[in-house]
Amino acid sequence: QVQLVESGGGLVQAGGSLRLSCVVSGNTFSASEMGWYRQPPGRQRELVASVSSGSRTNYADSVKGRFTISRDNAQNTVYLQMNNLSPEDTAVYYCNAKRTGLFGYNYWGQGTQVTVSS
């Protein structure tokens, strides 16, 4: 059973920083594309950033230059460093692990709340 456990959310003032972490149990991490998604209040879940098994990164336009995704395969952990936060970044942030193909999978964490005050 694969589990994803996020941490690092909280309340921060505009302009501040937070670092989210997601630890993945099991032996799927190194082969997984890892992603951070967020769901603002009243809106759909959206991709924030992803990092492939080969460490290729992808970012939503709204976070480019402010957020950095990284992975540590030795620790089965993916991080999201969030700088210069704004109230528009307020959302529940979810960690995702997926792999396409015959033995594909798609796992989600339980989410962590990030609230940015103005």
Secondary structure, 3 states (H helix, E strand, C coil): CCCEEEECCEEEECCCCEEEEEEECCCCHHHCEEEEEEECCCCCCEEEEEECCCCCEEECHHHCCCEEEEEECCCCEEEEEECCCCHHHCEEEEEEEEECCCCCEEEECCCEEEEEEC
